[in-house]
Amino acid sequence: MSTHLTEIASNFKLEGQVEEVAPLGEGFINDTFIINTVGNGPKYILQRKNKNIFSPIPDMMENIQKVCLHIKKKVEATGGDPMREAMTIIPANDGKLYFLDEEEEYWAVCLFIEDTIAYEAAETPELAYSGGKGIGRFQSLVADLKEPLVNILPGFHDIRYRFKQWDEVLAKDPVGRKESVVEEISWIESRREEMLDFWKLVEDGTIPTRISHNDTKINNILFDKKGDVLCVIDLDTVLSSTVLNDFGDAMRFYTNTGLEDDENLENVSMDQEIYKAFAKGYLEETSWFLSDTEKEYLAFSAKYITYEQVLRFLMDYIDGDNYYKVKSPEHNLIRTRAQYKLLQSMEAQFEEMNKIVKALS
């Protein structure tokens, strides 16, 4: 495998001779490796892109390049370091942003940014604040990017699309699980109209379409050694959508006091202090371009994205566990109930969540 990876790496315009290609991280979606070069040469990140999720890969890489080049220009104009404050895509020897191997697998390379810190979770309000600034800064830097991006994830966070899938799965009930989750199904149906009313505002342009990241976990933000935000990475999911998706998805990750698949529901709730800290950092960076309507629905986006995840976990359970990897036959149902508990906690605190946004805007 190492020899094969070295051969793959040789197809890119790297500086220095490749010394080693080693696995990096757990690789839930893409397979990720680090390329070490001889001596003091630069390091690179090599990824095999998941063509089953992102399609087409060439368009995805063009999206990433557009965003990276735009951010680099903005950073350079303000006296920053574009090589550290934005990802740098390394082209293949033929000039393309990817290499297609003999097995029709897509590979891409970017420069490894040295001397950085990444966190797996925002366990303190201070770190949540920094995370909010990181995502907010990314959105702020691309707020004036007018070049269209290709939608490489059709239906992503589109609740109308998800309801279409949902209705089809309920009608088929392929493994006979529907009757055992009547109560859980009622959770979805009782909120259907509320969620569609929100999405209509996106569809008719009342909530504008902008560039969004769509994977706002804190480990996708690099910090420098002083603890300041350096740049946002993992741009495979950049899309033209509502930026509220980024805020809502971050709140689903950041504020949960339990695990996404916590079997003890008493562990699960929304941490309001984490919410407030993230919102403060986020709005410090984005208030200048967000519309009044976007600010009005900022808190709702946390409910929206969490609800969508309840629906998707339950839908996959009813469908026979075809999408998410599961550790047991009940795993998706456990996830459903844990995410629903988080949603309930958000709903109980929703009035205060809105007050926090208004106070910070």
N, C-alpha and C positions, 0 to 999 in steps of 0.2 A: 504493500500500500504506500509506503514511504517513497519508493522509487516512482510509482505512478504519480504521486502528488508533486514530486520534484519535476516530473515531465510536464504536468499541468502548469506549474508555476513558470516553467521556461517559455510558455506561450504569452507571457505578459512583459511589458516594458519596465522591468525592475532594474534598480541600480544595485550593482554588486552581484557577486556569485552566491547562489542559494546554498546555504550550509545545512539547513534542516527545515522540514515542514512537520509541525506537531499539532495534535488536536487542541482545540481551545473551546472551553465551555461544554454545555450539555447538548446543544444543537437540537432543540425541540422542533424547529421548522427547517432551517438550513443546516448543512454540515459545515462547521467552521474550523479553520486551522490558522496557525500563525507561521509565517515564513521568516526564518532568521537568515540573515545574510552574513557572509564572512567578514570578520573584523568589526569595525564600527559602522558598518553599512546600515541603512534603514531596515525596519521590520515592516511586514505587511500582513494584512488579514486576507486570507483566501477563503472563499465560500462557494459551496455547491448550492445553487439556488433551487428551491423546491418548485419545480414546474407544475406540480399538481395543485398548488395553492395559488401561485402567482402566474398569471398568463395574460399576454405573452411576456416572457422574460426580457426580450430586447426593449419593449416599451417601458417596462418597469425600470430598467437601467437608464433609459432616457429621462424618465421622471426624476430619478435620483440625481442625475447629472445636472439637470436644469436647476434643481433646488440647491445643490452644492455650489455651483458656479455663482448663482445669485447671492447666496449668503457670503461667499468669499469676497465678492465686490463690495457688499455692504460693510463687512468687517474691515476690509482694507481702507475704505473711505473714512472710517472713524479711527484709524490708527491702530487697529488690532492686528493679530497674527492670523492671516487666513489659512495657514497650514495647520494651525492648532485649534482654531475656533470653527472649523468646518471640515467635513470629511473630504478626502481627496481620492477620487476614483482613478485607478491606474488602468490605462487602456491595454488591450491585447496587442500583439505585434502587428496585427492587420488593421489597427486603429479602432476596432470595435470596442464597446464597453464591456464585452463578455467574451468568453471562449467556449465554443461548442465542441465537446469531445466526440470520439467515435461512437460512444453509447448514447449520444444526443442528450448529454447532461450539460447544463449551463454552469459556468464558473465565472466568478468576478473577484477582483482584487481592489482593496483600498489601502491607503497608507495607515500603518499603526501609529497612533498618537501616543508618544512616550510621556512618562511622568504624570499619570492621571490617576484619579480615584473614582471607583464606581461602587455604588451601594445596592444591596439586594432588597432593602426595605426602608421605608421612611418611618423609623421608630420614634422620632421626636418631632415636635412642632417646628423646631429649627430646621431640621432636614426637609420636612414637608414644605416649608417656606421656600427653601432653595430649589426644591423640585418644581414648585409652582413658577418660580422665576425662570427656570430652565425651559419649561414648555412654553411659557409666555414669551420668552425671548425668541425662541424658534419661530413662533407664530408671528411675532412682530417683525422679524427679519424678512419673512416671506410674504408679508401682508400686501406688498406692492408688486409681487410677481404676477404678471399678466399672462404669461405663456401657459396655454392649456396643458393639463396633464391627462394622460390616458388612464381611464378607469380599469385598473388591472384586478380589481376585486368587486365585480358587479354585485349589488345588493348589500354591500357592507354597511352595517348600521341602519339599513333601510327597513323600517318596521313593516311597511306594506309588503315588501318582498318576503320578510320573515313570516308574516301571517299567511301568505300564499303557500309557503312551504308547510307551515303548521297545519293549515286546513287539509292539505293533501295527506299528510301523515296521519292525522286523526281519522280521515275517511278510510284509509287503508288498514290502519292498526295492524301492521304486518306480523307482529309477534304476540298479539293478544294481551298487551299490557294496559290498554286504555281503561278498562273497567277498574283496575286496581289503583288508579290515580285520578279518580273523579274530583276529589277535593283540590288537588294540585291544578288540574285543568281549569277549575273555576277561578283560581287565582289569576290565570292568564286572561280568561274571558271577561272578568269583571273590570279589567283595566284597558281593554282593547280600544274603546272609543277615545279615552284620554290620550293614549299613546299615538293614535292616528291623527288626532287633532293637532298634536305637536308637529308630527311629520308633515302635515299639510302646509305648515308655515315654512318649512324647508322647500317643499315642492313648488310653492307659489312665489318664492323669493323674499317673503317677509323676513325670514332668517336667511341672510346671504350665504352664498357658497364662497369658500376661501380655501387656501391650502391648509390641510391638516395632516398631522403626523400619524395618528391612528394606532399607536402602540406606546402609550405614555407611562409605562412602568419606569420607576426611578433608575433601574439599571441601564436604561437607554440614554442616560445623561452622564457625561463625563465631567468631573470636577478637577480643578487643579489642586496642587498640594496645599494651597491656602484655604481650600474649601469653597472657592468661587466657581460658579458655573462656567464651563469651558465650551462645550458644544453638545448637541443632541446627535445621537448616532442611530443606526438601524433604521434606515429610511425606506425599506422595501415597501412599506404600507402608505407612503405619502399619496394623498388623493386630493381631488377637489371636492370638498364636502363642507359641512358646517363645522367650525372649530369647536362648537359645543361638545361634539363627540370626544374630543381630546380631554376636555375638562371632566366630563362625565365618567369616562373610562378611568382617568387618573383617580377620581374620587372612589370608584369601585375598588381599586387596588389599595390606595393609600389609607383610607379611613377604616377598613375592616379590622375589627379587633380580634377576629378569629381567622380561620383558614377558609379558603374558597370551598373546600370540601370537608369542613368541620362537622364531625358527627355529633358533637356536643353543642347544640344551638345556643346554650347559655353563654358560650364564648363569643358569639357573633353579635356585633352592633356597629353603628357608625360612630367613630370618635369625632366629636364636634370640634375639639381643639385642633386636631390634624386638618380637618376641613377648613377651619378658619385660617390656619397658617398657610395652607396651599393656596387658598383663594386670595390671600393678601399678596403673596409673591406673584401669583399669576396676573392679578389685576394691575399691579404696579407696572407690569410690562405691556399690558394689552388694552388698558382703558382708553388709550388715545385713538384706537381704531375700531373697537367694538361698538356696535350700534346699541341704542337703548333697548331694542327688542332682544338682542343677544344677551345683554346683561340681565334682562328680565327673566330669561329662561335658563340662565346659567345653573342655578340650583336644581331646576327641573331636569337638566341633562344628566345629573347623577342618578336620579330615579329612572330615567329613560334607559340609560345604558345597563343599569343593574337589572331592570325588568327584562330587557332584551336577552340578557344572559340567563335569567330564570327560564324564559321561553325556550332558548336554544338547548339548555341542558335537559329540560323535560322533553322537548321534541326528540332529542337524540335517544333518550331512554325509551320512549314509545316506539321509536323507529328501529330499535334493536342495537343501539350503540354503534352506529356506523361512522360517526364523525370524530368524536373525542375518544382518546385512549382511556380505557377504564381498567381499574385494578380489581374490580369485583362486579358481579351482575347488577348490584344496586348502586354502583359508584355515581352514575349520572343522576340518580334520584337523590342521593346524599348531597350532591352539588346543588341540585335544584332547591332543596329545602334550606341549605345554608345561605344561598344567595337570596332566597325569599325572605329569610330572617333579616338579612342586611337591608333589603328593600323596605321591609316594615319599619325598621329603625330609622331609615331616611324619611319615610312618610310621617313618622311620629315627630321628627325634628324639622320638618320641611319649613314651617313658618319661621323658625329661628335661622335656618339656612338662608332663606331669602333676606332676612334682616341683616345678616352678616354681609352678603353681597352688596346690598344697598349702602351700608355704612362704609364699605371699602371703595365703592365706585366713585 
